[in-house]
Amino acid sequence: MAIIITETPGVSSDTILTFKPTDWRVGTVTEVLPEALGLRSYAFTFDAPIKHDAGQHYEIRLTAKDGYQAARLYSAAMPANGSSNMLQLTIALMPRGEVSSYIFNNVKTGSQLEIRGPFGRHFIWTPKVADPVLLVGGGTGVIPLRAMRLQHQQASCQTPMKLLYSTDSYTDMPYKYELFPHTGVPAADVTITFTEQAPHGWKGYDRRIDTVMIRQMLMDLPKNPLAYVCGPTPMVETAIQALLEAGLDPAKIKAERFGSTAA
Amino acid sequence: MAIINPGFKSPEHRNRQLPPGQSVVTGWPVLTYGPTPHVDTERWVLEIDGAVNKPIKFDWQAFNDLPKTIMDTDIHCVTRWSKLGMHWEGVSVDELIKQAGGLTDDAHHLIVSCYGGYTTNLPVDDVINNQAMVATKADGQPLSPEHGAPARLFVPHLYFWKSAKYVQKLTFTSRDQPGFWEINGYHNYGDPWREQRYDTDI
């Protein structure tokens, strides 16, 4: 009887084991997708497969001619199970951001960047998670949650997962084609609130995330869900406070915050 | 060997005091893995136990009656930001050890437990000799809830996840015991100058 070894074209099995997350690898930009104003998804192709859990992040490092280096962390925007050499990162243009502004101004299809990862084993979702899941995102905090939602879909999980997403406006919103497709209504598992400008004729939420919204989301899920909250610090604090008031166990709330306090 | 990114330039005033791979921030980013614990100073207790001669507990008043120490220093977060020139105030770990009757011979590691469930671990050698404190103030202000109120460990020569917020208990042990981030992919020691960020860094 013949033994058939199936391999991904162009990938030998030993290269899979060659890399550690901390090794810098060269990724070539194969696609640049504008998501919203100041927000783009970059697809990078590597010479070996990409594998991570949804919610994990990567680092991009830039090097100047004089050796100066700067690196930043970016959450993976899509799941990757090792069947492809592609990594998608969604990158926000930060005011005075030396890495993001370089990427927005200089990085095009064919550009090469040094990337390493994946990192982080706390803010992750895998199909092994047996609990129902509530995802709560604000602004670009939706990026790792989007990867979780896609991985959940790809795994055909029966445990429900719902997303509550707070965005300034339709214009500012990434992944419209998935979260708010052409029919003009959000996907069935997605609840959106527009905090500054709602689309014309919008009948849904149009305020910051609050206790009422969180309670409604929890009512639509089985008891004791796991919650993943990601966004600007004040939004994360508000959402977590509401989850705690609704009786959720603090141990079942995972958070990722961004932004600073004043001092 | 890094690839050179054409057109990427070093900042005009490149900061030489920064550990490798860090960038300066002017604000103060907030990172906490879960809910922010809100710890009332009426109920707050700090406990020193394990390999000490006289395990001891302090309430908020007793803790604040201890001699204070200050540290003027920079802080470095593994997520690649550094905040320069901060002024910190608290009680040195040396003083807390003294209050607990000194360490016993088998005290080699410090396991830090926090309100909210966070833990971290450090070698004893890194928290003695005025290298660490339990801090209550930063830049002249009491710590805010986001930054660890009412008190956090402060060990500025290591990545800042070691400076555990909402500190509740310092346990000295003979054996090491990796804490929350140390079992979730981050380095066991976390020296910013050697870029010990992740668990596979040397």
Contacts between the chains, C-beta under 8 A, distances in Angstrom:
chain1	res1	chain2	res2	distance
A	20	B	200	4.6
A	21	B	198	6.3
A	21	B	200	5.9
A	22	B	197	7.6
A	22	B	198	5.3
A	22	B	200	4.5
A	22	B	201	5.3
A	24	B	2	7.1
A	26	B	3	6.2
A	59	B	80	7.9
A	61	B	2	7.2
A	61	B	21	7.7
A	62	B	5	4.7
A	62	B	8	4.6
A	63	B	2	4.3
A	63	B	3	6.6
A	63	B	4	5.5
A	63	B	5	5.7
A	63	B	8	6.9
A	64	B	4	7.3
A	64	B	5	7.2
A	64	B	8	4.8
A	64	B	9	5.3
A	64	B	10	4.8
A	65	B	4	5.8
A	66	B	10	5.7
A	68	B	9	7.6
A	68	B	10	3.2
A	68	B	11	7.7
A	68	B	14	6.3
A	69	B	2	6.9
A	69	B	20	7.5
A	69	B	21	6.5
A	70	B	8	8.0
A	70	B	21	7.7
A	70	B	23	6.0
A	71	B	21	5.4
A	71	B	80	5.9
A	72	B	80	6.4
A	73	B	79	5.8
A	73	B	80	6.7
A	98	B	11	6.8
A	98	B	23	7.2
A	102	B	5	7.0
A	102	B	7	7.4
A	102	B	8	5.2
A	106	B	5	7.4
A	106	B	6	7.3
A	106	B	7	5.1
A	106	B	8	7.2
A	112	B	3	5.9
A	113	B	5	7.1
A	114	B	2	6.2
A	114	B	3	6.0
A	119	B	185	5.7
A	119	B	198	5.7
A	120	B	184	6.9
A	120	B	185	5.6
A	121	B	183	7.9
A	121	B	184	4.2
A	121	B	185	4.4
A	122	B	33	5.5
A	122	B	180	7.7
A	122	B	181	7.7
A	122	B	184	4.5
A	122	B	185	7.9
A	123	B	33	7.4
A	233	B	30	4.7
A	233	B	146	6.5
A	237	B	36	6.2
A	237	B	146	7.6
A	240	B	34	7.7
A	240	B	35	4.7
A	240	B	36	7.1
A	243	B	35	8.0
A	244	B	35	6.3
A	250	B	34	6.3
A	250	B	35	4.8
A	250	B	116	7.1
A	250	B	117	7.8
A	251	B	34	7.5
A	251	B	117	6.9
A	253	B	34	5.3
A	253	B	35	5.4
A	254	B	33	6.8
A	254	B	34	6.2
A	255	B	32	6.5
A	255	B	33	6.4
A	255	B	34	5.4
A	255	B	35	7.1
A	257	B	29	7.9
A	257	B	30	5.1
A	257	B	31	6.2
A	257	B	32	6.6
A	258	B	29	7.2
A	259	B	27	7.7
A	259	B	29	6.9
A	259	B	30	7.2
A	260	B	25	6.6
A	260	B	27	2.8
A	260	B	28	5.2
A	260	B	29	4.7
A	260	B	30	6.9
A	261	B	27	6.5
A	261	B	28	5.0
A	261	B	30	6.2
A	261	B	144	6.4
A	261	B	146	5.8
A	261	B	147	6.9
A	262	B	27	6.4
A	262	B	28	7.6
A	263	B	27	7.5
A	263	B	28	5.8
A	263	B	138	7.8
A	263	B	139	5.8
A	263	B	141	7.1
